Amino acid sequence: MKPTVEQIEALAQWWANVIRAPKFDAGADSVQMLLAQSLATSLAIDGVPSPDEIAKFKAALVSAMTDAGDQPLVFFTLGVDYHPDRLLVEAAHSAGIPERRIDTMFPWKTWTRIDPDGTVHVSYGYRAAWRQIYPVEVKA
């Protein structure tokens, strides 16, 4: 499977939008995890990427996904457990975003994928349901 330009653009746009205000949902209610989530949120607020950084990040991510999509794949996935996947990190580096800001600009426990049927899905946060973002489903 080779992702199409439209699928790649949809996925890159979703990531570009979500890094403006990432969610740090680890699914735990312990005092320690709530403290970690609060700290991550404050660090993210202090390091929100500029519009220029976001545009550069999106362009670099499109380029990286296009290059990676040349390999034979069943699914094309990008995600973050507590640290982003390699392509997300490389796109952030290409956008000039300092290393110290990278872990707090991506939402925790978030996964995206391009499926063999051509749909693009996201799961945003701990145990979040998958939802389709491309093609956009029109509800009757």
C-alpha positions in Angstrom: 0.0 0.0 0.0 1.3 3.4 -0.9 -0.5 6.3 0.8 -2.0 8.9 -1.5 -1.2 12.6 -1.3 -4.7 13.3 0.1 -4.3 10.7 2.8 -0.9 12.1 3.8 -2.2 15.7 3.8 -5.1 14.7 6.0 -2.8 13.0 8.5 -0.2 15.8 8.5 -3.0 18.4 8.9 -4.4 16.5 11.9 -1.0 16.4 13.6 -0.4 20.1 12.8 -3.7 21.0 14.5 -3.2 18.8 17.5 0.2 20.1 18.5 -1.3 23.5 19.1 -2.9 22.3 22.3 -2.0 18.6 23.0 -3.9 16.4 25.4 -2.0 14.5 28.0 -4.4 11.6 28.8 -2.6 8.6 30.3 -5.8 7.0 31.6 -4.7 6.9 35.2 -6.2 8.7 38.2 -3.3 8.4 40.6 -2.0 11.5 42.3 1.4 10.9 40.6 -0.1 10.7 37.1 -2.4 13.7 37.6 0.7 15.6 38.7 2.6 14.4 35.6 -0.3 15.4 33.3 -0.5 18.9 34.9 3.3 19.4 34.5 3.2 18.3 30.9 0.2 20.6 30.2 2.1 23.6 31.7 5.2 22.8 29.7 3.2 22.5 26.6 1.5 25.9 27.2 4.9 27.5 27.6 6.2 25.9 24.4 3.3 26.2 21.9 4.8 26.0 18.4 4.5 29.3 16.4 2.4 29.3 13.2 5.7 29.3 11.3 6.9 26.2 13.2 3.6 24.5 12.7 3.7 25.1 8.9 7.3 23.9 8.7 6.4 20.8 10.8 3.5 20.0 8.5 5.6 20.3 5.4 8.4 18.2 6.9 5.9 15.5 8.0 4.3 15.4 4.5 7.8 14.9 3.0 8.7 12.3 5.6 5.5 10.3 5.1 5.8 10.5 1.4 9.3 9.1 1.5 8.3 6.4 4.1 5.2 5.5 2.0 7.5 4.2 -0.8 8.0 1.1 1.3 5.5 -1.8 1.0 3.1 -1.4 3.9 -0.1 -2.9 5.2 -0.9 0.0 7.5 0.8 3.3 7.8 0.9 4.4 11.4 2.2 7.3 13.5 1.8 7.6 17.2 2.9 8.7 20.6 2.9 6.7 23.8 4.8 9.1 25.9 7.4 9.9 23.2 6.6 10.5 19.6 7.4 8.1 16.7 10.6 8.8 14.7 8.9 10.6 11.8 7.1 13.0 14.2 10.4 13.8 15.9 12.2 14.3 12.6 9.5 16.6 11.4 9.8 18.6 14.6 13.6 18.8 14.2 13.1 20.0 10.5 10.8 22.7 11.7 13.5 24.0 14.1 11.7 23.0 17.2 14.2 22.5 20.1 14.6 19.0 21.5 13.5 20.1 24.9 10.0 21.0 23.6 9.4 17.8 21.5 8.0 15.5 24.2 5.5 18.1 25.4 4.2 19.2 22.1 2.6 15.8 21.2 -0.4 14.3 22.9 0.1 11.1 25.0 -1.4 7.8 24.0 -2.4 9.0 20.6 -2.3 6.9 17.4 -3.0 7.6 13.7 -3.2 5.2 10.8 -3.8 5.0 7.1 -5.7 1.8 6.4 -5.5 -0.4 3.3 -9.0 0.6 2.4 -7.8 4.3 2.0 -9.4 5.6 5.2 -7.4 7.6 7.8 -8.2 7.2 11.5 -7.1 8.7 14.8 -7.3 7.6 18.4 -6.7 10.7 20.5 -5.8 9.8 24.1 -5.8 6.7 26.3 -8.2 4.1 25.0 -9.9 6.6 22.8 -12.1 5.2 20.1 -10.8 5.3 16.6 -12.5 7.9 14.4 -12.3 8.4 10.7 -10.9 11.8 9.6 -10.5 11.0 5.8 -12.4 10.8 3.7 -14.8 12.9 5.9 -17.9 10.9 6.5 -21.1 12.8 5.6 -23.9 12.0 8.1 -27.3 11.9 6.7 
